Every structure is written in structure tokens, then in C-alpha cells.
Amino acid sequence: MNAKKRLLFKQLSKISKLKKIYLKKTNYYRKCDSVTEAIIIGSGTVSTTSIILSMSLVLAPLLVVGAVTSGVATIGTALKRALSIRHKYELHKQTYLSYSELERELKLSITKTMGDQEYDMYLTDIHNRLSLIEDNAPVVSLSANSSGVTLSPNMK
């Protein structure tokens, strides 16, 4: 195996690791988005129901429950917007999909027989596409451990 094909395998390994990291983060933000949305909808429903029942039954505790759950729904909505959970989910998802597409193309190209000039052009293309993806991707950090280098999402 020539050096340029080994370089393609090295790039494939890097892309696969990054893809896995972004998949984990995508799943995390999707769960956060779903949970916050369920809490907001549930609080809004309980609030509306409590207020309607308190008007018909004239019970003070129902007014308190309605006010509290309305406040929870309002605070939940504000936090979800301030933390931009949905935006983070979409950003990580797009990055994951970009890495997946690049990984798939790289796996297909490794099976092809190419000359030195074709390898050079393809490596340049891969490098340019990686640069575009990394420019738009959320930050991940590299950390060294005893078994080598691992990639982990930056929590900032």
C-alpha cells in the first residue's frame, strides 16, 4: 500500500471519529429539545386546565396550580430560547451529516485504483471539504490519554 493510500485511511479514521462525536452530541441535543418541549407543553396544558377549572369550581388551590405551571412553562420557554437548544441540535446534526457523506465517499474512493496525480487531486479535495465542514462545525477538543489521542466535544 502506498503512502497516499495510507493517508486516505488516516483521514478516514479521523472523519469516522469526528462523525461519532457529532452523532453523540446530536442525540444529546435532540433529547434535551424533546424533554424541554414536553415540559413546556405539559405545564401549559396543566396551567390552562387549572385556570378553567378554578373559574368554574372557584377553588383557590387550582388558581395557584395554574399560576405555578404557567410560570414553569414561561421560564422553560425562555431557557430553551436562551440556550438555543434547537439551534445546537440542528448545527450538530448538519455537521454529523456532512462527515457521514464525506466518510461514505472516502470509503468508496479507497476501493478505486488511482494514479499519483489522482491521489493528489483527491487528497486536496478531501482537505478542502474537511476545512469547509470544520469552519461551520461546533468546536471539539482533542485530548491525549494513555491509549493515544481521543476526540471529545468541547462543552463551552
PANU-147965 format. One line per 2 residues: number of its first residue (from 1); for each residue y negated, z, x of N, C-alpha, C. Coordinates in Angstrom, 2 decimals. Each point is the difference from the previous one (the first is absolute). Example, Ala and Ser with C-alpha at 12.3 -4.5 7.8 and 13.67 -1.06 7.14 Angstrom:
<rs>
1 = 5.69,7.80,13.19,-1.19,0.00,-0.89,-1.20,0.00,0.90 | -1.05,-0.72,-0.35,-1.19,0.06,0.82,-1.09,0.73,-0.77
</rs>
This chain:
<rs>
1 = 1.18,0.00,0.86,-1.18,0.00,-0.86,-1.24,0.00,0.90 | -0.93,-0.90,-0.29,-1.18,-0.08,0.86,-1.03,1.08,-0.36
3 = -0.99,0.13,0.86,-0.98,1.07,-0.13,-0.84,-0.15,-1.28 | -0.28,-1.22,-0.39,-0.83,-0.21,-1.19,0.75,0.39,-1.28
5 = 1.30,-0.25,-0.01,0.79,0.40,-1.17,0.10,1.52,-0.05 | 0.09,0.66,1.17,0.01,1.47,0.03,-1.32,0.54,-0.51
7 = -1.08,-0.70,0.32,-1.31,0.43,-0.50,-0.05,-0.12,-1.53 | 0.62,-1.03,-0.55,0.07,-0.12,-1.46,0.79,1.16,-0.60
9 = 1.10,0.39,0.63,0.78,1.14,-0.49,-0.81,1.29,0.08 | -0.80,0.13,1.05,-0.85,1.20,0.14,-1.05,0.04,-1.11
11 = -0.60,-1.16,-0.29,-0.98,-0.07,-1.09,0.67,0.30,-1.34 | 1.21,-0.50,-0.18,0.74,0.25,-1.23,0.26,1.48,-0.19
13 = 0.36,0.67,1.07,0.24,1.45,-0.06,-1.26,0.75,-0.39 | -1.12,-0.38,0.60,-1.28,0.65,-0.30,-0.39,-0.22,-1.46
15 = 0.15,-1.23,-0.46,-0.36,-0.33,-1.38,0.89,0.75,-0.98 | 1.29,0.10,0.30,0.93,0.72,-0.88,-0.37,1.47,-0.12
17 = -0.37,0.62,1.12,-0.40,1.42,-0.03,-1.27,0.19,-0.82 | -0.97,-0.87,0.22,-1.26,0.11,-0.75,0.24,-0.24,-1.49
19 = 0.87,-0.94,-0.32,0.31,-0.28,-1.40,0.58,1.24,-0.67 | 0.90,0.69,0.68,0.62,1.20,-0.57,-1.04,1.10,-0.22
21 = -0.91,0.16,0.95,-1.05,1.00,-0.15,-0.87,-0.29,-1.22 | -0.41,-1.25,-0.13,-0.86,-0.36,-1.13,0.75,0.06,-1.33
23 = 1.30,-0.23,0.01,0.78,0.16,-1.22,0.03,1.47,-0.42 | 0.19,0.90,0.95,-0.01,1.44,-0.32,-1.35,0.41,-0.57
25 = -1.07,-0.45,0.64,-1.34,0.35,-0.49,-0.29,-0.63,-1.36 | 0.48,-1.21,-0.22,-0.17,-0.66,-1.30,0.69,0.80,-1.09
27 = 1.23,0.41,0.27,0.74,0.80,-0.98,-0.68,1.34,-0.25 | -0.53,0.63,1.06,-0.69,1.28,-0.14,-1.23,-0.16,-0.91
29 = -0.83,-1.00,0.27,-1.21,-0.18,-0.81,0.32,-0.45,-1.42 | 1.09,-0.74,-0.18,0.40,-0.39,-1.35,0.40,1.24,-0.80
31 = 0.75,0.91,0.63,0.39,1.24,-0.68,-1.23,0.85,-0.32 | -0.90,0.13,0.96,-1.24,0.77,-0.25,-0.79,-0.60,-1.15
33 = -0.11,-1.31,-0.03,-0.74,-0.66,-1.06,0.67,0.23,-1.36 | 1.32,-0.10,-0.04,0.72,0.20,-1.26,-0.11,1.44,-0.49
35 = 0.13,0.96,0.90,-0.07,1.41,-0.38,-1.39,0.36,-0.49 | -1.03,-0.42,0.72,-1.37,0.32,-0.44,-0.31,-0.67,-1.33
37 = 0.47,-1.23,-0.17,-0.23,-0.70,-1.26,0.70,0.72,-1.16 | 1.22,0.47,0.23,0.74,0.73,-1.04,-0.71,1.31,-0.35
39 = -0.51,0.70,1.00,-0.72,1.26,-0.25,-1.27,-0.26,-0.80 | -0.71,-1.04,0.37,-1.26,-0.33,-0.69,0.29,-0.39,-1.46
41 = 0.98,-0.84,-0.22,0.33,-0.44,-1.36,0.53,1.17,-0.82 | 0.87,0.81,0.60,0.54,1.17,-0.71,-1.09,0.99,-0.37
43 = -0.90,0.27,0.92,-1.10,0.94,-0.28,-0.92,-0.54,-1.09 | -0.28,-1.28,0.06,-0.85,-0.61,-1.02,0.64,0.06,-1.38
45 = 1.30,-0.23,-0.05,0.73,0.04,-1.27,0.01,1.42,-0.57 | 0.31,0.98,0.83,0.02,1.40,-0.45,-1.40,0.43,-0.44
47 = -1.00,-0.43,0.75,-1.38,0.35,-0.33,-0.40,-0.55,-1.37 | 0.26,-1.26,-0.21,-0.35,-0.63,-1.28,0.75,0.64,-1.16
49 = 1.28,0.21,0.19,0.82,0.61,-1.06,-0.47,1.42,-0.31 | -0.30,0.79,1.04,-0.46,1.38,-0.21,-1.33,0.04,-0.73
51 = -0.90,-0.87,0.36,-1.32,-0.01,-0.65,0.14,-0.41,-1.47 | 0.81,-0.98,-0.28,0.20,-0.43,-1.40,0.65,1.11,-0.81
53 = 1.03,0.65,0.60,0.65,1.10,-0.72,-0.94,1.19,-0.19 | -0.85,0.27,0.96,-0.91,1.15,-0.13,-1.03,-0.25,-1.10
55 = -0.35,-1.24,-0.23,-0.94,-0.31,-1.08,0.66,0.17,-1.36 | 1.24,-0.37,-0.11,0.68,0.10,-1.29,0.53,1.41,-0.27
57 = 0.45,0.70,1.04,0.54,1.34,-0.19,-0.99,1.11,0.36 | -1.10,-0.33,0.62,-1.04,0.92,0.44,0.61,1.15,0.80
59 = 0.63,-0.33,1.08,0.56,1.00,0.91,-0.72,-0.08,1.34 | -0.54,1.12,0.43,-0.76,0.05,1.25,0.87,-0.32,1.23
61 = 1.24,0.48,0.08,0.81,-0.32,1.19,0.21,-1.51,0.20 | 0.06,-0.74,-1.11,0.17,-1.45,0.13,-1.25,-0.65,0.60
63 = -1.17,0.56,-0.30,-1.23,-0.51,0.61,-0.01,0.25,1.51 | 0.49,1.18,0.40,0.06,0.33,1.42,0.99,-0.93,0.70
65 = 1.16,-0.20,-0.60,1.01,-0.91,0.59,-0.57,-1.41,0.11 | -0.69,-0.45,-1.03,-0.61,-1.33,0.02,-1.04,-0.13,1.09
67 = -0.83,1.03,0.16,-1.04,-0.04,1.02,0.59,0.01,1.41 | 1.02,0.85,0.20,0.63,0.09,1.32,0.70,-1.31,0.36
69 = 0.76,-0.54,-0.90,0.72,-1.24,0.32,-0.95,-1.18,0.13 | -1.09,0.02,-0.72,-1.02,-1.03,0.17,-0.62,0.09,1.39
71 = -0.25,1.23,0.43,-0.52,0.21,1.36,0.97,-0.46,1.07 | 1.30,0.29,-0.22,1.03,-0.44,0.97,0.03,-1.52,0.08
73 = -0.08,-0.67,-1.14,0.01,-1.46,-0.02,-1.23,-0.57,0.71 | -1.14,0.61,-0.22,-1.24,-0.46,0.63,0.05,0.20,1.51
75 = 0.44,1.17,0.43,0.10,0.28,1.44,1.05,-0.90,0.64 | 1.12,-0.20,-0.68,1.03,-0.90,0.52,-0.50,-1.42,0.18
77 = -0.74,-0.49,-0.96,-0.56,-1.34,0.10,-1.00,-0.09,1.15 | -0.84,1.01,0.14,-0.98,-0.01,1.09,0.69,0.05,1.37
79 = 1.03,0.84,0.12,0.72,0.09,1.27,0.72,-1.31,0.33 | 0.59,-0.60,-1.01,0.72,-1.26,0.23,-0.96,-1.09,0.48
81 = -1.17,-0.04,-0.58,-1.00,-0.98,0.43,-0.54,0.34,1.39 | -0.27,1.28,0.24,-0.57,0.40,1.30,0.99,-0.23,1.14
83 = 1.27,0.26,-0.24,1.02,-0.20,1.03,0.45,-1.45,0.09 | -0.41,-0.81,-0.94,0.35,-1.43,-0.09,1.49,-0.24,0.24
85 = 0.82,0.72,-0.74,1.45,-0.09,0.15,0.49,-1.41,-0.32 | -0.50,-0.58,-1.06,0.44,-1.34,-0.39,-0.36,-1.03,1.08
87 = -1.18,0.11,0.56,-0.43,-0.92,1.05,0.89,0.14,1.24 | 0.32,1.24,0.37,0.88,0.22,1.15,1.38,-0.57,-0.25
89 = 0.48,0.17,-1.23,1.30,-0.57,-0.36,-0.01,-1.51,0.16 | -1.01,-0.65,-0.54,-0.09,-1.47,0.07,-0.14,-0.47,1.44
91 = -0.78,0.71,0.81,-0.20,-0.38,1.39,1.30,0.11,0.81 | 0.72,1.11,-0.18,1.27,0.17,0.70,1.05,-1.00,-0.50
93 = -0.01,-0.27,-1.28,0.95,-0.97,-0.56,-0.25,-1.39,0.57 | -1.26,-0.41,0.07,-0.33,-1.32,0.54,0.41,-0.10,1.47
95 = -0.22,1.06,0.76,0.38,0.01,1.41,1.52,-0.09,0.14 | 0.71,0.76,-0.82,1.47,-0.04,0.01,0.50,-1.41,-0.31
97 = -0.58,-0.63,-1.01,0.43,-1.35,-0.37,-0.31,-1.01,1.10 | -1.12,0.17,0.68,-0.35,-0.90,1.10,0.99,0.14,1.15
99 = 0.33,1.24,0.35,0.99,0.22,1.06,1.37,-0.53,-0.41 | 0.36,0.15,-1.26,1.29,-0.49,-0.48,0.09,-1.52,0.13
101 = -1.07,-0.67,-0.38,-0.02,-1.46,0.10,0.10,-0.45,1.45 | -0.75,0.66,0.86,0.03,-0.35,1.42,1.37,0.29,0.61
103 = 0.61,1.11,-0.39,1.33,0.33,0.50,1.03,-1.05,-0.43 | -0.09,-0.42,-1.23,0.94,-1.01,-0.52,-0.14,-1.31,0.78
105 = -1.24,-0.44,0.22,-0.23,-1.23,0.75,0.47,0.12,1.45 | -0.22,1.17,0.58,0.41,0.21,1.39,1.52,-0.02,0.12
107 = 0.70,0.60,-0.95,1.46,-0.04,0.02,0.52,-1.42,-0.11 | -0.64,-0.81,-0.83,0.41,-1.40,-0.12,-0.28,-0.78,1.28
109 = -1.11,0.27,0.63,-0.36,-0.75,1.21,0.89,0.36,1.19 | 0.51,1.22,0.02,0.86,0.41,1.12,1.29,-0.82,0.00
111 = 0.45,-0.41,-1.18,1.24,-0.78,-0.07,-0.19,-1.45,0.44 | -1.24,-0.47,0.03,-0.28,-1.38,0.40,0.05,-0.14,1.52
113 = 0.31,-1.19,0.44,-0.05,-0.32,1.42,-1.36,-0.63,0.28 | -0.75,0.59,0.92,-1.34,-0.48,0.31,-0.16,-0.20,1.49
115 = -0.91,-0.88,0.35,-0.36,-0.19,1.39,-1.06,1.00,0.41 | -0.33,0.02,1.29,-1.00,0.96,0.51,-1.35,-0.16,-0.68
117 = -0.42,-1.24,-0.19,-1.31,-0.22,-0.63,0.01,0.46,-1.46 | 1.10,-0.23,-0.69,0.11,0.45,-1.39,-0.01,1.52,-0.08
119 = 0.69,0.67,0.94,-0.04,1.47,0.04,-1.42,0.49,0.22 | -0.71,-0.64,0.93,-1.38,0.41,0.27,-0.87,-0.13,-1.25
121 = 0.11,-1.12,-0.68,-0.80,-0.20,-1.21,0.39,1.00,-1.08 | 1.29,0.25,-0.14,0.46,0.93,-1.03,-0.42,1.43,0.33
123 = 0.10,0.40,1.25,-0.43,1.34,0.40,-1.49,0.19,-0.22 | -0.78,-1.05,0.26,-1.45,0.07,-0.25,-0.26,0.15,-1.50
125 = 0.74,-0.75,-0.80,-0.15,0.09,-1.45,0.36,1.40,-0.50 | 1.11,0.56,0.50,0.42,1.35,-0.39,-1.07,1.01,0.39
127 = -0.51,-0.14,1.22,-1.03,0.94,0.47,-1.25,-0.08,-0.88 | -0.42,-1.20,-0.35,-1.19,-0.16,-0.84,0.22,0.59,-1.39
129 = 1.17,-0.22,-0.57,0.30,0.55,-1.32,0.10,1.52,0.03 | 0.60,0.53,1.06,0.05,1.46,0.15,-1.40,0.58,0.10
131 = -0.87,-0.68,0.72,-1.38,0.48,0.14,-0.71,0.02,-1.35 | 0.21,-1.03,-0.80,-0.61,-0.03,-1.34,0.51,1.13,-0.88
133 = 1.31,0.23,0.04,0.58,1.07,-0.82,-0.53,1.35,0.45 | -0.02,0.23,1.33,-0.43,1.29,0.53,-1.49,0.24,-0.23
135 = -0.80,-1.07,-0.04,-1.42,0.16,-0.28,-0.25,0.52,-1.41 | 0.84,-0.39,-0.94,-0.18,0.41,-1.39,0.86,1.17,-0.41
137 = 0.88,0.46,0.88,0.96,1.05,-0.34,-0.61,1.39,0.20 | 0.47,0.97,-0.80,-0.38,1.39,0.26,0.56,0.42,1.37
139 = -0.63,0.96,0.62,0.34,0.41,1.35,1.34,0.73,0.05 | 0.81,-0.33,1.01,1.20,0.77,0.32,-0.12,0.41,1.46
141 = 0.62,1.12,0.34,-0.09,0.47,1.37,1.35,-0.11,0.69 | -0.03,-0.18,1.30,1.21,-0.03,0.81,0.16,1.35,0.65
143 = 1.21,0.56,-0.06,0.24,1.27,0.67,1.29,-0.10,0.80 | 0.01,0.62,1.17,1.18,-0.05,0.86,0.85,1.23,-0.26
145 = 1.31,-0.21,-0.02,0.93,1.12,-0.10,1.09,-0.20,1.05 | 0.99,0.85,0.00,1.03,-0.06,1.04,0.84,-1.26,-0.06
147 = 0.12,-0.62,-1.17,0.83,-1.20,-0.11,-0.80,-1.29,0.08 | -1.25,0.09,0.37,-0.81,-1.21,0.12,-1.26,0.12,-0.83
149 = -0.53,-1.12,-0.40,-1.23,-0.04,-0.75,0.32,-0.13,-1.49 | -0.66,0.82,-0.80,0.16,-0.11,-1.46,-1.34,-0.29,-0.61
151 = 0.01,-0.64,-1.14,-1.21,-0.31,-0.73,-0.08,0.92,-1.20 | -1.17,0.55,-0.23,-0.16,0.85,-1.16,-1.35,-0.24,-0.63
153 = -0.10,0.16,-1.31,-1.28,-0.24,-0.68,-1.03,1.01,0.43 | -1.22,-0.46,0.18,-1.09,0.89,0.34,-0.50,0.62,-1.30
155 = -0.04,1.31,-0.06,-0.32,0.70,-1.25,-1.50,0.18,-0.21 | -0.84,-0.62,0.78,-1.45,0.15,-0.15,-0.51,-0.85,-1.12
</rs>
